[in-house]
């Protein structure tokens, strides 16, 4: 046990993951990276003071904060003065949208219909959703028609989808937005630290918890020349958390190429095996242009909540876009926009601690779990 004696706090990291069985939901939050823990513990010794003050402890904290910004900026391929740390990925998105609206004096946001709910909520009622294909790719002609409206403040196209893994044509979208004189916001939460980032964007956001960093740290990069004004005061930086986020980002980015090859092979195995071993199943998303770590499939005649609960009992933690597992009790807007099954949905997302043996154990259990769930439903 970690933490104060008697409180029974669990130690973070792989030990925690092991207790819940096989954790297959890194698209929501990756397990804490060991580098993040080491960096946090080291930084808390010198980074506890307010970096905005002038006395010696504050200057130490400022040096740590500046070094973390340079590290993260190097991974993202931006200038340090183009990058700011936020209170999480959602906070970064809200700041991006509100800051462009404030600077440009316009409110309309054009976004793909499969953006993360944080983007959709930030856009609010002043939004134009752009349709996608059945595999989740944004329709560029519809995007072109939407962004040339004089009322548009900005457009938003994610780097890749968080539910089905489909990679978006961001470079082509950026070209359309540039022709219209509209800044492009890219939510890159699922791509940062895993795959090369797209080009042409004006604003880019990310979340440290997706790469094994602290949950309360996000990134917002604003390219020079983009009309953006900070919509509200920045929160006081949590220097140790920021240092942990930057250190873990560098660590995962350094291993990304090799890890991408390994995870892509495992995802392909899941896609093939599920299609062959589970009757009446639809594997969704783009089959080729996709993230290496996410695979999603939908099973007819069964609720996603039932599948997730049964898989959890079997020792596998997965996620779903089904209605019964949503806080809003609504079907996944991503799956609905794609026109695919919205019930009986299972999303598997891998992290570096998931082995081939873990994946094959999951695939061995899955057909029986689905069959039993259907039998209990009388099918």
Residue pairs with C-beta under 8 A, 6 or more apart in sequence:
1 7
1 8
1 9
1 10
1 11
2 9
2 10
2 11
2 12
3 9
10 16
10 19
12 32
12 37
13 31
13 32
13 34
13 37
14 31
14 353
16 31
17 23
17 31
17 353
20 315
20 317
21 312
21 314
21 315
21 316
21 317
22 315
22 316
22 317
22 354
22 358
22 361
22 362
23 31
23 317
23 351
23 353
23 354
24 316
24 317
24 318
24 348
24 349
24 350
24 354
24 358
24 362
25 317
25 318
25 319
25 347
25 349
26 210
26 293
26 349
26 350
26 351
27 162
27 163
27 190
27 210
27 293
27 294
27 319
27 347
27 349
28 319
28 349
29 209
29 210
29 215
30 209
30 210
30 211
30 212
30 351
31 212
31 351
31 353
32 212
32 213
33 211
33 212
33 213
33 248
33 251
33 252
35 212
35 247
35 248
35 250
35 251
36 212
36 213
36 214
36 244
36 245
36 247
36 248
37 244
38 247
39 240
39 243
39 244
39 246
39 247
39 248
40 214
40 240
40 241
40 243
40 244
42 243
43 64
43 239
43 240
43 243
43 244
44 240
46 57
46 60
46 61
46 64
47 60
47 61
47 64
47 65
47 239
47 240
47 243
48 57
48 61
48 239
48 240
49 55
49 57
49 58
49 60
49 61
50 58
50 61
50 236
51 58
51 61
51 62
51 64
51 65
51 237
51 239
52 58
52 62
52 236
61 239
64 239
64 242
64 243
65 237
65 239
65 242
65 243
66 80
67 243
67 246
68 85
68 239
68 242
68 243
68 245
68 246
68 247
69 80
69 83
69 85
69 246
70 80
71 246
71 247
71 249
71 250
72 83
72 85
72 219
72 245
72 246
72 249
72 250
73 79
73 80
73 82
73 83
73 221
74 250
75 192
75 193
75 249
75 250
75 253
76 83
76 192
76 197
76 204
76 206
76 219
76 221
77 197
78 204
78 221
78 223
79 224
82 221
82 222
82 223
82 224
83 219
83 220
83 221
84 219
84 220
84 221
84 222
84 234
85 217
85 218
85 219
85 220
85 237
85 242
85 245
86 92
86 95
86 217
86 218
86 219
86 220
86 234
86 235
87 216
87 217
87 218
87 235
88 207
88 209
88 215
88 216
88 217
88 218
89 118
89 187
89 189
89 205
89 206
89 207
89 208
89 209
89 210
89 218
89 219
90 118
90 207
90 218
91 218
92 205
92 206
92 207
92 218
92 219
92 220
93 116
93 118
93 119
93 122
93 185
93 187
93 205
94 118
94 122
94 231
95 220
95 230
95 231
95 232
96 122
96 185
96 203
96 205
96 220
96 222
96 228
97 109
97 119
97 122
97 123
97 153
97 154
97 156
97 185
98 122
98 231
98 232
99 222
99 228
99 229
99 230
99 231
100 153
100 154
100 183
100 185
100 203
100 226
100 227
100 228
101 107
101 109
101 153
101 154
101 231
102 229
102 231
103 227
103 228
103 229
104 153
104 154
104 227
106 151
106 152
106 153
107 126
107 151
107 153
108 126
108 127
108 128
108 149
108 151
108 152
108 153
109 122
109 123
109 124
109 126
109 127
109 128
109 152
109 153
109 154
109 155
109 156
110 127
110 128
110 130
110 143
110 146
110 147
110 149
110 152
110 154
110 155
110 156
110 182
111 119
111 120
111 123
111 127
111 128
111 129
111 130
111 155
111 156
111 157
112 129
112 130
112 132
112 138
112 143
112 156
112 157
112 158
112 168
113 129
113 130
113 131
113 132
113 333
113 337
114 132
114 136
114 138
114 158
114 161
114 163
114 166
114 333
114 334
114 337
114 338
115 156
115 157
115 158
115 187
116 158
116 162
116 187
116 189
117 333
118 187
119 156
119 158
119 185
119 187
120 127
120 129
120 333
123 156
128 146
128 149
128 152
129 337
130 138
130 139
130 142
130 143
130 146
131 138
131 139
131 142
131 337
132 138
132 139
132 337
132 338
133 139
133 338
134 338
134 339
134 340
135 164
135 166
135 284
135 285
135 286
135 287
135 338
136 161
136 164
136 166
136 284
136 285
136 286
136 334
136 337
136 338
137 166
137 168
137 169
137 286
137 289
138 157
138 168
138 169
138 173
140 169
140 172
140 173
140 176
143 155
143 157
143 173
143 176
144 176
144 180
146 152
146 155
147 155
147 176
147 177
147 180
147 182
148 180
152 180
152 182
153 182
154 182
154 183
154 184
154 185
154 202
154 203
155 173
155 177
155 182
155 183
155 184
155 185
156 184
156 185
156 186
156 187
157 168
157 170
157 173
157 184
157 185
157 186
158 168
158 186
158 187
158 188
158 189
158 190
159 167
159 168
159 170
159 186
159 187
159 188
159 190
159 191
159 197
159 198
160 166
160 167
160 168
160 190
160 191
160 195
160 290
160 291
161 168
161 190
161 285
161 334
162 189
162 190
162 294
162 334
163 294
163 296
163 321
163 332
163 334
163 335
163 347
164 284
164 285
164 286
164 290
164 294
164 296
164 334
164 335
164 338
164 347
165 190
165 267
165 285
165 286
165 290
165 291
165 293
165 294
165 295
165 296
166 285
166 286
166 289
166 290
167 195
167 286
167 289
167 290
167 291
168 198
170 184
170 186
170 198
170 199
170 200
170 201
171 198
171 199
171 200
173 184
173 200
174 184
174 198
174 199
174 200
174 201
175 200
177 183
177 184
177 200
177 202
178 200
183 202
183 203
183 226
183 227
183 228
184 200
184 201
184 202
184 203
185 201
185 202
185 203
185 204
185 205
186 198
186 201
186 203
186 204
186 205
187 204
187 205
187 206
188 197
188 198
188 204
188 205
188 206
189 205
189 206
189 207
189 210
190 210
190 291
190 294
191 197
191 198
191 291
192 206
192 210
192 211
192 219
192 249
193 210
193 211
193 249
193 252
193 253
193 256
194 211
194 252
194 256
194 259
194 260
194 291
194 292
194 293
195 256
195 260
195 291
195 292
197 204
201 223
202 222
202 223
202 226
202 228
203 220
203 221
203 222
203 223
203 226
203 228
204 219
204 220
204 221
205 218
205 219
205 220
205 221
206 218
206 219
207 217
207 218
207 219
208 214
208 215
208 216
208 217
208 218
208 219
208 241
208 244
208 245
208 248
208 249
209 215
209 217
211 248
211 249
211 252
212 248
212 252
212 351
213 241
213 244
213 245
213 246
213 248
213 249
214 238
214 241
214 244
214 245
216 238
216 241
217 238
217 241
217 242
217 244
217 245
222 228
252 259
252 352
255 352
259 292
259 352
260 292
261 292
263 292
263 293
263 350
263 354
264 292
266 350
266 354
266 356
266 359
267 290
267 292
267 293
267 294
267 295
267 348
267 350
269 359
269 360
269 363
270 295
270 348
270 359
270 362
270 363
271 283
271 287
271 295
271 297
273 363
274 281
274 283
274 295
274 297
274 363
274 366
275 281
275 283
275 297
277 363
277 366
277 367
278 297
278 299
278 366
278 367
278 370
280 299
280 300
280 301
281 297
281 298
281 299
281 300
281 370
282 297
282 298
282 300
282 340
282 341
283 295
283 296
283 297
284 296
284 297
284 298
284 335
284 338
284 340
284 341
285 294
285 295
285 296
293 349
293 350
293 351
294 347
294 348
294 349
294 350
295 347
295 348
295 349
296 321
296 345
296 346
296 347
296 348
297 345
297 346
298 335
298 340
298 341
298 342
298 343
298 344
298 345
298 346
299 307
299 341
299 344
299 345
299 346
299 370
300 341
300 344
301 344
301 374
301 377
301 379
302 343
302 344
302 370
302 373
302 374
302 377
302 379
303 322
303 323
303 324
303 343
303 344
303 373
304 320
304 321
304 322
304 323
304 324
304 325
304 343
304 344
304 345
304 346
305 320
305 322
305 324
305 325
306 324
306 373
306 376
306 377
307 320
307 344
307 346
307 369
307 370
307 373
308 318
308 319
308 320
308 325
308 346
310 369
310 372
310 373
311 317
311 318
311 346
311 362
311 365
311 366
311 369
314 365
314 369
316 361
316 362
316 365
318 346
318 347
318 348
319 325
319 346
319 347
319 349
320 345
320 346
320 347
321 331
321 332
321 334
321 335
321 342
321 345
321 347
322 331
322 332
322 342
322 343
322 344
322 345
323 329
323 330
323 331
323 332
323 342
323 343
326 332
331 342
331 343
332 342
332 345
335 341
335 342
335 345
336 342
348 362
350 359
